[in-house]
Amino acid sequence: MLIYQFIGIIIGIVGIIISIVRFKDGKMSLGMLIVWIAIWILLIIFSLYPTATSLLSSITGIGRGLDIILIFGLIGSFYFIFKIYGMIENVEEEITQLTREIALNQGKILMKN
């Protein structure tokens, strides 16, 4: 077993454990848990069987095994950036709403005094 295979397997196992812990703590939804566990399992599979990427690339019609990993990684990165952007917008809206409510409540308190 080559060193990168060993490192890939260790990272995959640690990733699965962290994902499950985050799910149990309520910091991750079931859908995201499934996505992350699938990603970590693929990392372990590709670490154990590097030729699997070549098989996957021939099925999809993409030249080399590394190319397909990079393409899927880039697509996945864009998806996660999009999700994070949506979450940031929601947090900004909540902060704006809370700020308005606090200002109105403080205004009411000042009017009573």
N, C-alpha and C positions, 0 to 999 in steps of 0.2 A: 504494500500500500504506500503510495506516494504521500508526501507531507501535505499537499493541498487537499488530498482526499480526506485525510485525518482532520485537518482544520475545518473543512466543509461539514463533515459529520458532527463535529463538536459544536460548531455554530448553529447547525440545524436543530440539534437536541436542546441547546440552551434557548434558542428562539421559541421552540415549542413550549418549553417549561414557562418562560416569561409570558408568552401569550395566554396560557391557561391561567396563570396567577392573575394577570390583568383582567381576564374575564371573570374569575371568581370574585375579584375586588370590585366588580361593577364598572371598570374603566374601559371595557370593550364590549361591543355588542356581539351577539351570536354570529351574525353575518361576517363581521370582521374577523372573529376568531377562526371561522372556517377558511376565510381567504388566507390569513396568515399561516395557519397550519398547513394548508395546501402549498404555500410558497416554501415553507421550511422542509416539508416532505420532498418537494421537487429538488431542493438544494441537496438533501441527503442522497436522493436517487442519482442525481447527476454527479455527485461526488463519488459514489460507489461505482457507477457505470458511466464513465465519461462518453462512451460510444453511443449512449442513448440520445445525446444531443444530435448526433449525425443522423440517427434514425428519424428523429423528430423533424430535422431540417429537410430530409428527403421527402417526408410525408407532406410537408407544407410547401415544398418547392423552393425553399431558401437555400442558398449555396452551402454554407458551412454550419456546423453545430454551434460555434461561438456566435455567429451572426444571429441565429434565432434567439439565443439567450439575451443578447444585447437589444434586439428589437423588442422582445417581450418585456425586458427590464425598462426600456424607455417608455413603452406604452403604459406599463404599470406605474412608473414615476409620474407621468402626466395625470393619470387617474387619481393618484393620491394627492397630488398638488391641487387638483380640482376639488377634491373632497375637503382638504384643509382650507382652501379659499372659502368654500361655502360655510364651514364651521366658523371661520373668522368673521364673516359677514353676520352670522347669527349672533355671535357674541357682541359685536358692535351694536346691533339693534337692541339687544337686551340691556347693554350699558346705557344707551340713549334713553330707553324707556325708564330704567331705574333712576337715572339722573333727573328726568322730568318729574317723576313721582316724588323724589326727595325734595326737589325744589318747591313743588306745590305744597307738600306737607309742611316744610319750613315756613313758607309764606303764610299758610293758615295759622301756624303757631305764632308768628310775629303779629298777625292781624288781631289775634285774641289779646295779646299783651298790650 
